[in-house]
Amino acid sequence: MQQHVHEFRLSSMCRVLKVNRSGYYAWRAQPQSERARADEVLLTSIRQSYEDSGSVYGSPRVLHDLKEAGVRCSVKRVARLMRQAKLRSLRGCKRPRWRRGETAVVAPNRLEREFTQDKPDQAWVTDITYIRTHEGWLYLAVVIDLYSRAVVGWSMKATMATELALDALMMAVWRRRPVAPVIIHSDQGSQFGSDAFTRWCRAHQLVPSMSRRGNCWDNAVAESFFSSLKKERIKRHIYATRSEAKSDVFDYIEGF
């Protein structure tokens, strides 16, 4: 109507389009509603959170950022605005195939998928993953506290020896200094089943716990962390050297 006001009479356009003249004048006085203006302000904060995350945050994690900043809104509203602005989380994965696991021989599964803890330093999980570089593989071991989901210990080496897992554990013990026995849950990798690993745990009040063989859900927290690390950081880079990969992984764990 605004574009054709010089061609047709306003009363005729209102009659054909079934629009009240008062509504048209109200729109001219205030083209945007309060809701639309509020959405524009909220979208600015959403874009900031999305860009700060490196384009990996979806609506639930953006909403968490907004709540920390004191912004009150719903996840559906955030999802709608992100969808309209075409802000999509740059993630994607395939569902793992289900496999029947076998019970560990070295240590029983003491954790039993109790991934929620009410106090820190009650149960840790540990695992190892690999990172591709032009120099060759770089192996990363992490120790995660199930209470806070924080990485309390980590280690990176060019070989996947027992020392890789022990160095990560050593950092965790040095940082946290637990006063009571802590469950340390892992898969059935040779590093975690070695005699050196078992003796080191016994000497530092760590109680080994092992997943069933071939069952990734028994160590889901560590697997989830590695999945986020690779999708949000590693798969978006091509590392020329192990040092470059170490620097980027360090920034992700200790910074981001």
N, C-alpha and C positions, 0 to 999 in steps of 0.2 A: 504494500500500500504506500509506503514511504517513497519507493522508487517511481510509482506511477501516479503520484498525487497531482502532477501537472498535466496528466493526460485524461484522467477521469475524475468525476466528482466524488468527493469523499463519501457522501451519503450513498451513492450508487455502489461503490466498492464495499461499504459496510453491509449493505443489503445483500449483495451477491455472495460475499464471504461469510455472512452471518456473524459479523463482529460488531460489538457496541462501539459507538463513537467515543464514549467516555473511556473505554479500554484503550483505544488507539491513542487518545491524548495522554492517558496515564503512562503508556509506553514511551511516548515522546519525551515526557518529563523525566522518566527514569527507565531507560532501556533495559537495564539489568536488574533482576530481583536481588534481594539481600542474600538469598541462598546462593545465587550464581557468583556474586562478588565474594562471598565467604569461600566458595569452592576454588576461586582463582587464588586467593591467599593461601589456602591449604595446599593447593597444587604446587606452589612455590616451595613449601617445606618438604613436600613429597619428592620433588625433583632433587632437592639438596641431599636428602637422605639416600636416594637412589644413586646419584652420581658419586657421593662419598663412598658408597660400598663398591664402586667399580662396576656398577650395573648388574650386580648379582642378587640384590635384595628384591623379594616379592612383597606383596601387600602385608603379610603377617609381620615380617621383620621391619618393614617401614613403619608400620603402626607402633611397634615397640619403640622405635626411635622417637616417634612423635609423642608418645606418652612420657618418655623420659624428658622431653623438652617442655612438657606441661600442656601439650595440645590435646584436646578432648575430641575424639571422633570415633567412628566405628570402622571395623575392618571392611565391611561392605562398601562404605563410602570411599575408603582409600582404594579398594579394588576397582570401583567404578571409575574414579578419576584416573587411575593408572591405565586402565583399559582405554579410556577416551584419549589419553595422551600418548598411547602406544608405548608405555614403559613396561617392558617385559623382562622378567628375570632371565639372565643368560645362563640357564642351567638345563640339564637333561641327562637322563640315565636310563639304563635298562634294568628291569627287575631281575634280581638274581634267581637262578634256578634252584629249586628246593632239592636238598640232598639229605639223606639219612646219615646222621653222624654216629661216630663210635666213641664210647666212653674212654677218657684218658686213663693211662696207666700210671704216669708219674705222680699226678695230683688229682684229687676229685674236684668236681665242679662245686665249689663252696659258695659261689655267688648265686647260682640258680636264677640268673636274669633279674636279680633285685637291683635294678639300675638307679633307683631313687634312694638316697641316703639322707638321714636327718641331721648328720653331723659331718664335718670335714674329717678326712684322714681315717675313714672307716673302711673304705674299699677303693682301690685303684684298679684301672684297667690299662693294659699295655699291648702294643702291637707294632709291627714293622711293615713299611711299605717301600716302594721303589720309585725313583724319579729319573726320567730319561734326560741325558745331556749328550752333547757331541763328544765329550770325553769318555762317556760310558755311564753305567748306572751309578746313582747316588741313593744310598739306603737311609731311611729315616725311621727312628724308633721314638715313640712318645709314651708318656705315662700321664693318664688323665684321672683326676679326682672326681668320683661320681657325685659328690655333694654339689660342687660348683661347676662341673664340666670344664674346668680349667686345665690346661696342659701344665702340669707341675714339673715335668722333666722331659727332656728330649735329647737326642744324639743323632748326628749324621756322619756317615763314613762311606768310603768307597767299597767296602766289603761287608757282607752280612754275617759277621762273626758274633760270638757270644758277647764280646766286649761292647758291641753296639747296644745291646739290651742292658748290659750292666751299667754303662755310662749314663743312660737315661734314668735308670733307677737311682744311681748315685746322686744325680742332680735333684731328683724328687726328694730323697731322704735328706739331702743337705738343705734344701729349701724349706721343707715342711717340718723336719725334726719331730716325727711322731713319737708320742710317749706311750702309746698302746699298740698292740699288734694290728697290722693292717693287711687286709686281704689284697693280694696282687693277682689279678685275673688276666689270663693270656690264652692264646690258642696253643696247639700242640707242636709249635715249631721247635726245631732242634735247639735253637738258642735258649728257649725257656725250659726245655727238658734236660739241659746239660747239668752235670754234677756241679760245675762252678756256679751256675745260676742258683741251684737249690741251696748250696752252702752259703752263698752270699745273702740270700733271703733269710735263712735261719739265723745268721749273725746279726741281722738288722731288724728283727721283729716283723718280718714280712711273711705272710702265710700264703703259699702258692695255691692257685686255683686255676683249673684248665677247662676250656670248652671241649665239647665233643668234636671229634675230627670231622672236618668238612661242613661244619654248621656255623655260618657267619653270624646268625642271630644271637648266639651265646655271647658274642663280644660285639654287640651292635653299636655301643657308644664309640668305641675306637674306630669301627668301620665307618660310622657316620661322619666322624671327624675327618678321616682320610678322604671320604667322598666329597665333603665340602671343600677341603684343601685343594683337591685336584680340579674340581669344577669351577671354583671361584678364583683360583690363582694359577696352578701349574699348567692346565690345558690351554691357558691363554698366552703362554710364553713358549719360546724355544730357547733353551739354555745352551750357550756355547761351552761353558765350563761348569765344573762342579762348584767352584767358588761362587759363581753367579747364582746358581740354584740355591746354595746354602744361604746366601744373603737374602734372597727373595722369600724363602721359607721362614727364615728368622724373623723377617718383617711381618709375615702373616701371623706367626705364633705369638710373638712378643709385642707386636704393634697393633695389627688389625684385630 
